[in-house]
Amino acid sequence: MAAESGVESRGQSTNLLGTLRRVIAGLGPFLVFLFLFVLLLILSPAFRSPTSLGLLLLESAAIAIVACGQTFVIMIGGIDLSVEAMVSFSGVTAAILIAGSNIAGGQVANGIPAIYAVLIAVSAGLLIGLFQGMLITLFRMNPLIVTLGFRSILLGISLVWTNGAGINIVREGITDTITSRIPLVGDWNLPMPFVIALTIYAISWVILRHMRFGRYAYAIGGNGEEASRLSGINVNRIKIMIYGISGLLAAIAGVLVMSRLRSGAYQNGTNMTLISVAAVVIGGTPLTGGKGGVWGTMIGVFIIRIVEQGMVYLSVPSNAKEIVVGVIIVLAVLLDVIRQGEITWLRLGKRRVET
């Protein structure tokens, strides 16, 4: 009886540790964000103002949309290195159409209405994303090479069209609406770009968790393409559509950035590829795919942005920003490796607990 009691006790302890491990893994990114948020509130009184918190939401909106699309791609075990170029390209395209000129300076009279310019730019992002997906699936090309190539192509087009200078616009119509703020209480308000980001995340969550398309995406990343084909999934169609989603969302982010800055420039998407991948991994979606979700990605974006904003409020030299972003990316990949159990001594330690 004593032996059975001891075995039962060890079993309960193991189950408890396993449950605790899963809870920490699930809530880990949120707890990190909460810790950083409270720490910055304590250390920097200026951060407590409605303006600062509104700026955090505003700064997070565009990259969150890009990272949402990146989540879909990484979910199936792929990667999209073209997103930052797509942000620049869509912004430049919309700005040139609105201004009616590719010459840097003020807006001229022969541009088209902003709503049509935005629709054209976003549609171009969708079509380019779909084309990349076709190259990757139908021609069995490596997604790393394809998206890296399109990164260079799109940045080159943006640079040639603008001659390296920003195309300025006057905000009107849809560009004015998507950069507005929704008043709440007193000085508190909600930036419209963040509302758009939240809407996109809600739709994406429904697609991934409650629709067949999402289940297929998880299956492709978790079980592998061949096993998914054998189970009746049209893997090529799903992959093409997912790269189209990534292109579409990156183009939407590009329009938001262009509207906010009132300028389309080839630098608008700088570093968004690295930050989006880091946010996805920090949020719990492994680079191998098959697990994770978009809300974790949103938390990952907030973690990166609050670190960057904290550096400003704590008077850390701006030149150190690149170092910090690089460290975050390396730590994100290390976290992914730890989650996958690819470190032998950590895996052995886990086995000792479970035996």
BALOBA-1460 file (C-alpha; in Angstrom, 3 decimals):
// residues 355
<rec num="1" residu="m" x="0.000" y="0.000" z="0.000"/>
<rec num="2" residu="a" x="2.803" y="2.362" z="0.864"/>
<rec num="3" residu="a" x="4.503" y="1.642" z="-2.458"/>
<rec num="4" residu="e" x="1.278" y="2.259" z="-4.360"/>
<rec num="5" residu="s" x="0.755" y="5.472" z="-2.440"/>
<rec num="6" residu="g" x="4.267" y="6.605" z="-3.318"/>
<rec num="7" residu="v" x="3.765" y="5.859" z="-7.019"/>
<rec num="8" residu="e" x="0.425" y="7.682" z="-6.984"/>
<rec num="9" residu="s" x="2.024" y="10.649" z="-5.245"/>
<rec num="10" residu="r" x="4.821" y="10.814" z="-7.819"/>
<rec num="11" residu="g" x="2.243" y="10.548" z="-10.604"/>
<rec num="12" residu="q" x="0.246" y="13.428" z="-9.177"/>
<rec num="13" residu="s" x="3.431" y="15.474" z="-8.789"/>
<rec num="14" residu="t" x="4.400" y="14.789" z="-12.403"/>
<rec num="15" residu="n" x="0.926" y="15.748" z="-13.624"/>
<rec num="16" residu="l" x="1.074" y="18.933" z="-11.577"/>
<rec num="17" residu="l" x="4.478" y="19.840" z="-13.004"/>
<rec num="18" residu="g" x="3.247" y="19.082" z="-16.506"/>
<rec num="19" residu="t" x="0.179" y="21.263" z="-16.014"/>
<rec num="20" residu="l" x="2.293" y="24.056" z="-14.545"/>
<rec num="21" residu="r" x="4.701" y="23.823" z="-17.471"/>
<rec num="22" residu="r" x="1.863" y="24.111" z="-19.982"/>
<rec num="23" residu="v" x="0.315" y="27.074" z="-18.155"/>
<rec num="24" residu="i" x="3.633" y="28.904" z="-18.024"/>
<rec num="25" residu="a" x="4.274" y="28.132" z="-21.704"/>
<rec num="26" residu="g" x="0.826" y="29.476" z="-22.608"/>
<rec num="27" residu="l" x="0.870" y="32.560" z="-20.400"/>
<rec num="28" residu="g" x="4.612" y="33.183" z="-20.548"/>
<rec num="29" residu="p" x="4.557" y="35.918" z="-23.236"/>
<rec num="30" residu="f" x="1.683" y="37.730" z="-21.510"/>
<rec num="31" residu="l" x="3.442" y="37.586" z="-18.123"/>
<rec num="32" residu="v" x="6.612" y="38.999" z="-19.690"/>
<rec num="33" residu="f" x="4.633" y="41.829" z="-21.267"/>
<rec num="34" residu="l" x="2.825" y="42.537" z="-17.992"/>
<rec num="35" residu="f" x="6.127" y="42.655" z="-16.105"/>
<rec num="36" residu="l" x="7.708" y="45.054" z="-18.634"/>
<rec num="37" residu="f" x="4.591" y="47.231" z="-18.718"/>
<rec num="38" residu="v" x="4.404" y="47.596" z="-14.921"/>
<rec num="39" residu="l" x="8.163" y="48.131" z="-14.702"/>
<rec num="40" residu="l" x="8.017" y="50.991" z="-17.208"/>
<rec num="41" residu="l" x="5.034" y="52.507" z="-15.401"/>
<rec num="42" residu="i" x="7.101" y="52.550" z="-12.208"/>
<rec num="43" residu="l" x="10.364" y="53.794" z="-13.713"/>
<rec num="44" residu="s" x="8.925" y="56.424" z="-16.065"/>
<rec num="45" residu="p" x="6.131" y="58.768" z="-14.920"/>
<rec num="46" residu="a" x="5.927" y="60.151" z="-18.475"/>
<rec num="47" residu="f" x="4.834" y="56.733" z="-19.747"/>
<rec num="48" residu="r" x="1.663" y="56.917" z="-17.635"/>
<rec num="49" residu="s" x="0.127" y="59.669" z="-19.754"/>
<rec num="50" residu="p" x="-2.717" y="58.951" z="-22.207"/>
<rec num="51" residu="t" x="-0.511" y="60.256" z="-25.020"/>
<rec num="52" residu="s" x="2.244" y="57.733" z="-24.312"/>
<rec num="53" residu="l" x="-0.096" y="54.769" z="-24.039"/>
<rec num="54" residu="g" x="-1.902" y="55.863" z="-27.198"/>
<rec num="55" residu="l" x="1.458" y="56.090" z="-28.949"/>
<rec num="56" residu="l" x="2.258" y="52.513" z="-27.887"/>
<rec num="57" residu="l" x="-0.952" y="51.298" z="-29.540"/>
<rec num="58" residu="l" x="-0.324" y="53.398" z="-32.638"/>
<rec num="59" residu="e" x="3.284" y="52.216" z="-33.001"/>
<rec num="60" residu="s" x="2.180" y="48.605" z="-32.613"/>
<rec num="61" residu="a" x="-0.637" y="48.644" z="-35.178"/>
<rec num="62" residu="a" x="1.194" y="48.328" z="-38.511"/>
<rec num="63" residu="i" x="3.790" y="45.801" z="-37.386"/>
<rec num="64" residu="a" x="1.036" y="43.791" z="-35.661"/>
<rec num="65" residu="i" x="-0.807" y="43.498" z="-38.981"/>
<rec num="66" residu="v" x="2.381" y="42.406" z="-40.741"/>
<rec num="67" residu="a" x="3.102" y="39.891" z="-37.959"/>
<rec num="68" residu="c" x="-0.438" y="38.509" z="-38.242"/>
<rec num="69" residu="g" x="0.208" y="37.579" z="-41.868"/>
<rec num="70" residu="q" x="3.615" y="36.194" z="-40.901"/>
<rec num="71" residu="t" x="1.872" y="33.984" z="-38.315"/>
<rec num="72" residu="f" x="-0.157" y="32.303" z="-41.056"/>
<rec num="73" residu="v" x="3.001" y="31.632" z="-43.066"/>
<rec num="74" residu="i" x="5.073" y="30.324" z="-40.158"/>
<rec num="75" residu="m" x="2.092" y="28.226" z="-39.059"/>
<rec num="76" residu="i" x="2.585" y="26.054" z="-42.165"/>
<rec num="77" residu="g" x="6.353" y="25.908" z="-41.681"/>
<rec num="78" residu="g" x="7.173" y="28.659" z="-44.191"/>
<rec num="79" residu="i" x="8.529" y="32.185" z="-43.926"/>
<rec num="80" residu="d" x="7.924" y="35.473" z="-45.756"/>
<rec num="81" residu="l" x="10.977" y="37.718" z="-46.011"/>
<rec num="82" residu="s" x="9.270" y="40.097" z="-48.439"/>
<rec num="83" residu="v" x="6.857" y="41.719" z="-45.978"/>
<rec num="84" residu="e" x="8.925" y="44.820" z="-45.225"/>
<rec num="85" residu="a" x="9.365" y="45.431" z="-48.956"/>
<rec num="86" residu="m" x="5.624" y="44.939" z="-49.450"/>
<rec num="87" residu="v" x="4.939" y="47.587" z="-46.802"/>
<rec num="88" residu="s" x="7.159" y="50.030" z="-48.686"/>
<rec num="89" residu="f" x="5.847" y="49.046" z="-52.123"/>
<rec num="90" residu="s" x="2.155" y="49.366" z="-51.235"/>
<rec num="91" residu="g" x="2.727" y="52.709" z="-49.526"/>
<rec num="92" residu="v" x="4.682" y="54.064" z="-52.494"/>
<rec num="93" residu="t" x="2.082" y="52.770" z="-54.965"/>
<rec num="94" residu="a" x="-0.809" y="54.382" z="-53.096"/>
<rec num="95" residu="a" x="1.080" y="57.650" z="-52.576"/>
<rec num="96" residu="i" x="1.997" y="57.988" z="-56.264"/>
<rec num="97" residu="l" x="-1.592" y="57.302" z="-57.326"/>
<rec num="98" residu="i" x="-2.963" y="59.809" z="-54.806"/>
<rec num="99" residu="a" x="-0.396" y="62.485" z="-55.652"/>
<rec num="100" residu="g" x="-0.580" y="61.846" z="-59.384"/>
<rec num="101" residu="s" x="3.190" y="62.081" z="-59.597"/>
<rec num="102" residu="n" x="6.311" y="60.176" z="-58.602"/>
<rec num="103" residu="i" x="8.227" y="63.396" z="-57.988"/>
<rec num="104" residu="a" x="8.962" y="64.190" z="-54.344"/>
<rec num="105" residu="g" x="7.100" y="67.172" z="-53.003"/>
<rec num="106" residu="g" x="3.545" y="68.366" z="-52.686"/>
<rec num="107" residu="q" x="0.428" y="66.711" z="-54.031"/>
<rec num="108" residu="v" x="-0.591" y="67.681" z="-57.550"/>
<rec num="109" residu="a" x="-4.011" y="67.854" z="-59.146"/>
<rec num="110" residu="n" x="-4.111" y="64.800" z="-61.414"/>
<rec num="111" residu="g" x="-4.105" y="62.058" z="-58.766"/>
<rec num="112" residu="i" x="-6.963" y="59.608" z="-58.289"/>
<rec num="113" residu="p" x="-9.251" y="59.484" z="-55.211"/>
<rec num="114" residu="a" x="-7.512" y="57.963" z="-52.192"/>
<rec num="115" residu="i" x="-10.029" y="55.102" z="-51.872"/>
<rec num="116" residu="y" x="-9.159" y="53.806" z="-55.355"/>
<rec num="117" residu="a" x="-5.440" y="54.221" z="-54.753"/>
<rec num="118" residu="v" x="-5.677" y="52.227" z="-51.530"/>
<rec num="119" residu="l" x="-7.703" y="49.459" z="-53.186"/>
<rec num="120" residu="i" x="-5.189" y="49.177" z="-56.025"/>
<rec num="121" residu="a" x="-2.224" y="49.060" z="-53.638"/>
<rec num="122" residu="v" x="-3.853" y="46.435" z="-51.381"/>
<rec num="123" residu="s" x="-4.952" y="44.343" z="-54.374"/>
<rec num="124" residu="a" x="-1.399" y="44.436" z="-55.726"/>
<rec num="125" residu="g" x="-0.144" y="43.114" z="-52.385"/>
<rec num="126" residu="l" x="-2.639" y="40.255" z="-52.506"/>
<rec num="127" residu="l" x="-1.748" y="39.315" z="-56.101"/>
<rec num="128" residu="i" x="1.995" y="39.430" z="-55.458"/>
<rec num="129" residu="g" x="1.558" y="37.276" z="-52.364"/>
<rec num="130" residu="l" x="-0.487" y="34.757" z="-54.344"/>
<rec num="131" residu="f" x="2.159" y="34.718" z="-57.091"/>
<rec num="132" residu="q" x="4.880" y="34.008" z="-54.538"/>
<rec num="133" residu="g" x="2.766" y="31.167" z="-53.188"/>
<rec num="134" residu="m" x="2.405" y="29.731" z="-56.679"/>
<rec num="135" residu="l" x="6.149" y="29.799" z="-57.256"/>
<rec num="136" residu="i" x="6.737" y="28.089" z="-53.913"/>
<rec num="137" residu="t" x="4.130" y="25.371" z="-54.402"/>
<rec num="138" residu="l" x="3.804" y="24.691" z="-58.134"/>
<rec num="139" residu="f" x="7.519" y="25.014" z="-58.903"/>
<rec num="140" residu="r" x="8.764" y="23.588" z="-55.568"/>
<rec num="141" residu="m" x="10.906" y="26.655" z="-54.942"/>
<rec num="142" residu="n" x="12.349" y="27.382" z="-51.510"/>
<rec num="143" residu="p" x="10.175" y="30.011" z="-49.735"/>
<rec num="144" residu="l" x="13.288" y="31.616" z="-48.256"/>
<rec num="145" residu="i" x="14.734" y="32.248" z="-51.715"/>
<rec num="146" residu="v" x="11.454" y="33.285" z="-53.355"/>
<rec num="147" residu="t" x="10.454" y="35.803" z="-50.695"/>
<rec num="148" residu="l" x="14.022" y="37.110" z="-50.384"/>
<rec num="149" residu="g" x="14.058" y="37.654" z="-54.139"/>
<rec num="150" residu="f" x="10.752" y="39.500" z="-54.046"/>
<rec num="151" residu="r" x="12.046" y="41.591" z="-51.155"/>
<rec num="152" residu="s" x="14.795" y="42.842" z="-53.435"/>
<rec num="153" residu="i" x="12.440" y="43.298" z="-56.412"/>
<rec num="154" residu="l" x="9.815" y="45.272" z="-54.481"/>
<rec num="155" residu="l" x="12.347" y="47.465" z="-52.697"/>
<rec num="156" residu="g" x="14.062" y="48.107" z="-56.039"/>
<rec num="157" residu="i" x="10.787" y="49.117" z="-57.689"/>
<rec num="158" residu="s" x="9.965" y="51.440" z="-54.775"/>
<rec num="159" residu="l" x="13.402" y="53.017" z="-54.983"/>
<rec num="160" residu="v" x="13.231" y="53.492" z="-58.764"/>
<rec num="161" residu="w" x="9.705" y="54.932" z="-58.693"/>
<rec num="162" residu="t" x="10.531" y="57.472" z="-55.980"/>
<rec num="163" residu="n" x="14.175" y="58.175" z="-56.862"/>
<rec num="164" residu="g" x="14.919" y="57.595" z="-53.194"/>
<rec num="165" residu="a" x="12.671" y="60.417" z="-51.948"/>
<rec num="166" residu="g" x="9.290" y="60.331" z="-50.216"/>
<rec num="167" residu="i" x="6.106" y="61.031" z="-52.167"/>
<rec num="168" residu="n" x="4.067" y="63.393" z="-49.994"/>
<rec num="169" residu="i" x="0.276" y="63.350" z="-49.882"/>
<rec num="170" residu="v" x="-2.513" y="65.366" z="-48.318"/>
<rec num="171" residu="r" x="-4.671" y="63.141" z="-46.138"/>
<rec num="172" residu="e" x="-8.274" y="62.994" z="-47.259"/>
<rec num="173" residu="g" x="-11.099" y="60.517" z="-47.429"/>
<rec num="174" residu="i" x="-10.006" y="57.027" z="-46.430"/>
<rec num="175" residu="t" x="-6.449" y="58.068" z="-45.522"/>
<rec num="176" residu="d" x="-7.834" y="60.614" z="-43.087"/>
<rec num="177" residu="t" x="-10.276" y="58.092" z="-41.611"/>
<rec num="178" residu="i" x="-7.721" y="55.329" z="-41.014"/>
<rec num="179" residu="t" x="-5.420" y="57.727" z="-39.171"/>
<rec num="180" residu="s" x="-8.124" y="59.187" z="-36.930"/>
<rec num="181" residu="r" x="-8.695" y="58.509" z="-33.234"/>
<rec num="182" residu="i" x="-11.777" y="57.286" z="-31.395"/>
<rec num="183" residu="p" x="-12.358" y="59.417" z="-28.269"/>
<rec num="184" residu="l" x="-12.948" y="57.486" z="-25.038"/>
<rec num="185" residu="v" x="-12.903" y="59.281" z="-21.675"/>
<rec num="186" residu="g" x="-11.158" y="62.572" z="-21.012"/>
<rec num="187" residu="d" x="-7.806" y="62.635" z="-22.800"/>
<rec num="188" residu="w" x="-7.945" y="58.920" z="-23.558"/>
<rec num="189" residu="n" x="-8.501" y="57.834" z="-27.140"/>
<rec num="190" residu="l" x="-8.048" y="54.783" z="-29.324"/>
<rec num="191" residu="p" x="-6.022" y="55.111" z="-32.559"/>
<rec num="192" residu="m" x="-7.966" y="53.883" z="-35.576"/>
<rec num="193" residu="p" x="-4.949" y="51.920" z="-36.937"/>
<rec num="194" residu="f" x="-5.012" y="49.805" z="-33.757"/>
<rec num="195" residu="v" x="-8.765" y="49.257" z="-34.116"/>
<rec num="196" residu="i" x="-8.104" y="48.018" z="-37.655"/>
<rec num="197" residu="a" x="-5.359" y="45.717" z="-36.327"/>
<rec num="198" residu="l" x="-7.683" y="44.318" z="-33.645"/>
<rec num="199" residu="t" x="-10.370" y="43.662" z="-36.261"/>
<rec num="200" residu="i" x="-7.888" y="41.801" z="-38.468"/>
<rec num="201" residu="y" x="-6.725" y="39.722" z="-35.496"/>
<rec num="202" residu="a" x="-10.282" y="38.821" z="-34.524"/>
<rec num="203" residu="i" x="-11.061" y="37.688" z="-38.076"/>
<rec num="204" residu="s" x="-7.783" y="35.745" z="-38.249"/>
<rec num="205" residu="w" x="-8.510" y="34.032" z="-34.927"/>
<rec num="206" residu="v" x="-11.911" y="32.904" z="-36.188"/>
<rec num="207" residu="i" x="-10.339" y="31.584" z="-39.405"/>
<rec num="208" residu="l" x="-7.600" y="29.654" z="-37.614"/>
<rec num="209" residu="r" x="-9.661" y="28.271" z="-34.749"/>
<rec num="210" residu="h" x="-13.149" y="27.811" z="-36.122"/>
<rec num="211" residu="m" x="-12.845" y="27.247" z="-39.869"/>
<rec num="212" residu="r" x="-11.662" y="24.320" z="-41.970"/>
<rec num="213" residu="f" x="-9.010" y="26.497" z="-43.603"/>
<rec num="214" residu="g" x="-7.391" y="27.127" z="-40.221"/>
<rec num="215" residu="r" x="-7.474" y="23.467" z="-39.247"/>
<rec num="216" residu="y" x="-5.778" y="22.597" z="-42.521"/>
<rec num="217" residu="a" x="-3.072" y="25.214" z="-41.879"/>
<rec num="218" residu="y" x="-2.330" y="23.700" z="-38.473"/>
<rec num="219" residu="a" x="-2.284" y="20.220" z="-40.010"/>
<rec num="220" residu="i" x="0.201" y="21.189" z="-42.737"/>
<rec num="221" residu="g" x="2.590" y="22.667" z="-40.194"/>
<rec num="222" residu="g" x="2.118" y="19.965" z="-37.575"/>
<rec num="223" residu="n" x="1.885" y="16.778" z="-39.625"/>
<rec num="224" residu="g" x="3.897" y="17.732" z="-42.694"/>
<rec num="225" residu="e" x="2.822" y="18.338" z="-46.272"/>
<rec num="226" residu="e" x="2.896" y="14.716" z="-47.438"/>
<rec num="227" residu="a" x="0.804" y="13.445" z="-44.531"/>
<rec num="228" residu="s" x="-1.649" y="16.303" z="-45.070"/>
<rec num="229" residu="r" x="-1.994" y="15.406" z="-48.762"/>
<rec num="230" residu="l" x="-2.645" y="11.782" z="-47.882"/>
<rec num="231" residu="s" x="-5.417" y="12.902" z="-45.538"/>
<rec num="232" residu="g" x="-7.160" y="14.735" z="-48.392"/>
<rec num="233" residu="i" x="-5.967" y="18.326" z="-47.861"/>
<rec num="234" residu="n" x="-5.235" y="20.418" z="-50.944"/>
<rec num="235" residu="v" x="-1.878" y="21.576" z="-49.595"/>
<rec num="236" residu="n" x="-0.918" y="23.695" z="-52.616"/>
<rec num="237" residu="r" x="-4.142" y="25.704" z="-52.522"/>
<rec num="238" residu="i" x="-3.836" y="26.357" z="-48.772"/>
<rec num="239" residu="k" x="-0.202" y="27.473" z="-49.095"/>
<rec num="240" residu="i" x="-0.923" y="29.781" z="-52.033"/>
<rec num="241" residu="m" x="-3.810" y="31.378" z="-50.150"/>
<rec num="242" residu="i" x="-1.678" y="31.848" z="-47.019"/>
<rec num="243" residu="y" x="1.068" y="33.651" z="-48.918"/>
<rec num="244" residu="g" x="-1.693" y="35.764" z="-50.452"/>
<rec num="245" residu="i" x="-2.943" y="36.616" z="-46.948"/>
<rec num="246" residu="s" x="0.576" y="37.628" z="-45.911"/>
<rec num="247" residu="g" x="0.934" y="39.887" z="-48.959"/>
<rec num="248" residu="l" x="-2.518" y="41.383" z="-48.389"/>
<rec num="249" residu="l" x="-1.900" y="42.195" z="-44.716"/>
<rec num="250" residu="a" x="1.573" y="43.623" z="-45.406"/>
<rec num="251" residu="a" x="0.021" y="45.869" z="-48.071"/>
<rec num="252" residu="i" x="-2.661" y="47.042" z="-45.614"/>
<rec num="253" residu="a" x="0.085" y="47.849" z="-43.100"/>
<rec num="254" residu="g" x="1.942" y="49.764" z="-45.807"/>
<rec num="255" residu="v" x="-1.105" y="51.919" z="-46.504"/>
<rec num="256" residu="l" x="-1.479" y="52.616" z="-42.768"/>
<rec num="257" residu="v" x="2.165" y="53.667" z="-42.448"/>
<rec num="258" residu="m" x="1.957" y="55.821" z="-45.580"/>
<rec num="259" residu="s" x="-1.244" y="57.503" z="-44.374"/>
<rec num="260" residu="r" x="0.180" y="58.175" z="-40.937"/>
<rec num="261" residu="l" x="3.442" y="59.651" z="-42.276"/>
<rec num="262" residu="r" x="1.681" y="61.378" z="-45.189"/>
<rec num="263" residu="s" x="4.426" y="60.024" z="-47.385"/>
<rec num="264" residu="g" x="5.196" y="56.905" z="-49.391"/>
<rec num="265" residu="a" x="8.887" y="55.991" z="-49.208"/>
<rec num="266" residu="y" x="10.960" y="52.881" z="-49.766"/>
<rec num="267" residu="q" x="12.165" y="53.037" z="-46.121"/>
<rec num="268" residu="n" x="8.659" y="52.751" z="-44.645"/>
<rec num="269" residu="g" x="8.928" y="49.024" z="-43.936"/>
<rec num="270" residu="t" x="12.465" y="48.932" z="-42.549"/>
<rec num="271" residu="n" x="13.101" y="46.031" z="-40.104"/>
<rec num="272" residu="m" x="9.494" y="44.830" z="-40.225"/>
<rec num="273" residu="t" x="10.496" y="41.364" z="-41.458"/>
<rec num="274" residu="l" x="12.809" y="40.685" z="-38.520"/>
<rec num="275" residu="i" x="10.429" y="42.185" z="-35.965"/>
<rec num="276" residu="s" x="7.427" y="40.282" z="-37.342"/>
<rec num="277" residu="v" x="9.248" y="36.936" z="-37.195"/>
<rec num="278" residu="a" x="10.484" y="37.678" z="-33.671"/>
<rec num="279" residu="a" x="6.968" y="38.645" z="-32.539"/>
<rec num="280" residu="v" x="5.509" y="35.423" z="-33.949"/>
<rec num="281" residu="v" x="8.102" y="33.236" z="-32.197"/>
<rec num="282" residu="i" x="7.896" y="35.153" z="-28.904"/>
<rec num="283" residu="g" x="4.118" y="34.745" z="-29.067"/>
<rec num="284" residu="g" x="4.374" y="30.959" z="-29.085"/>
<rec num="285" residu="t" x="4.275" y="29.940" z="-32.746"/>
<rec num="286" residu="p" x="7.370" y="27.781" z="-33.430"/>
<rec num="287" residu="l" x="9.353" y="28.211" z="-36.636"/>
<rec num="288" residu="t" x="8.491" y="24.613" z="-37.491"/>
<rec num="289" residu="g" x="4.775" y="25.502" z="-37.513"/>
<rec num="290" residu="g" x="1.738" y="23.517" z="-36.454"/>
<rec num="291" residu="k" x="1.121" y="25.340" z="-33.161"/>
<rec num="292" residu="g" x="0.512" y="28.805" z="-31.779"/>
<rec num="293" residu="g" x="-1.913" y="31.535" z="-32.756"/>
<rec num="294" residu="v" x="-2.407" y="35.181" z="-33.574"/>
<rec num="295" residu="w" x="-3.135" y="36.536" z="-30.090"/>
<rec num="296" residu="g" x="0.260" y="35.340" z="-28.896"/>
<rec num="297" residu="t" x="1.764" y="37.218" z="-31.840"/>
<rec num="298" residu="m" x="0.000" y="40.396" z="-30.718"/>
<rec num="299" residu="i" x="1.602" y="40.027" z="-27.273"/>
<rec num="300" residu="g" x="4.958" y="39.465" z="-28.966"/>
<rec num="301" residu="v" x="4.552" y="42.740" z="-30.852"/>
<rec num="302" residu="f" x="3.727" y="44.581" z="-27.628"/>
<rec num="303" residu="i" x="6.801" y="43.124" z="-25.897"/>
<rec num="304" residu="i" x="9.090" y="44.380" z="-28.658"/>
<rec num="305" residu="r" x="7.428" y="47.792" z="-28.870"/>
<rec num="306" residu="i" x="7.397" y="48.354" z="-25.119"/>
<rec num="307" residu="v" x="11.114" y="47.542" z="-24.945"/>
<rec num="308" residu="e" x="11.788" y="50.049" z="-27.727"/>
<rec num="309" residu="q" x="9.569" y="52.689" z="-26.116"/>
<rec num="310" residu="g" x="11.116" y="52.033" z="-22.708"/>
<rec num="311" residu="m" x="14.552" y="52.779" z="-24.137"/>
<rec num="312" residu="v" x="13.303" y="56.220" z="-25.162"/>
<rec num="313" residu="y" x="11.682" y="57.020" z="-21.814"/>
<rec num="314" residu="l" x="14.713" y="55.781" z="-19.882"/>
<rec num="315" residu="s" x="17.078" y="57.841" z="-22.065"/>
<rec num="316" residu="v" x="18.953" y="54.889" z="-23.531"/>
<rec num="317" residu="p" x="21.017" y="56.069" z="-26.553"/>
<rec num="318" residu="s" x="19.049" y="55.603" z="-29.776"/>
<rec num="319" residu="n" x="22.033" y="53.919" z="-31.417"/>
<rec num="320" residu="a" x="21.510" y="50.980" z="-29.075"/>
<rec num="321" residu="k" x="18.084" y="50.235" z="-30.558"/>
<rec num="322" residu="e" x="19.471" y="47.951" z="-33.266"/>
<rec num="323" residu="i" x="21.438" y="46.027" z="-30.650"/>
<rec num="324" residu="v" x="18.358" y="45.503" z="-28.502"/>
<rec num="325" residu="v" x="16.219" y="44.392" z="-31.461"/>
<rec num="326" residu="g" x="18.952" y="41.941" z="-32.456"/>
<rec num="327" residu="v" x="19.132" y="40.539" z="-28.926"/>
<rec num="328" residu="i" x="15.337" y="40.124" z="-28.847"/>
<rec num="329" residu="i" x="15.424" y="38.200" z="-32.132"/>
<rec num="330" residu="v" x="18.201" y="35.867" z="-30.928"/>
<rec num="331" residu="l" x="16.367" y="35.281" z="-27.632"/>
<rec num="332" residu="a" x="13.146" y="34.597" z="-29.542"/>
<rec num="333" residu="v" x="14.846" y="31.875" z="-31.592"/>
<rec num="334" residu="l" x="16.454" y="30.452" z="-28.425"/>
<rec num="335" residu="l" x="13.022" y="30.377" z="-26.791"/>
<rec num="336" residu="d" x="11.673" y="28.501" z="-29.803"/>
<rec num="337" residu="v" x="14.483" y="25.924" z="-29.539"/>
<rec num="338" residu="i" x="13.788" y="25.438" z="-25.819"/>
<rec num="339" residu="r" x="10.064" y="24.982" z="-26.483"/>
<rec num="340" residu="q" x="10.801" y="22.300" z="-29.078"/>
<rec num="341" residu="g" x="12.973" y="20.364" z="-26.619"/>
<rec num="342" residu="e" x="16.034" y="20.501" z="-28.862"/>
<rec num="343" residu="i" x="18.468" y="21.182" z="-26.004"/>
<rec num="344" residu="t" x="19.674" y="17.816" z="-24.720"/>
<rec num="345" residu="w" x="20.418" y="18.706" z="-21.116"/>
<rec num="346" residu="l" x="17.051" y="20.443" z="-20.725"/>
<rec num="347" residu="r" x="15.298" y="17.464" z="-22.248"/>
<rec num="348" residu="l" x="17.163" y="15.096" z="-19.948"/>
<rec num="349" residu="g" x="16.206" y="17.201" z="-16.951"/>
<rec num="350" residu="k" x="12.574" y="16.920" z="-18.013"/>
<rec num="351" residu="r" x="12.868" y="13.137" z="-18.253"/>
<rec num="352" residu="r" x="14.285" y="12.884" z="-14.762"/>
<rec num="353" residu="v" x="11.268" y="14.752" z="-13.405"/>
<rec num="354" residu="e" x="8.835" y="12.504" z="-15.265"/>
<rec num="355" residu="t" x="10.372" y="9.166" z="-14.249"/>
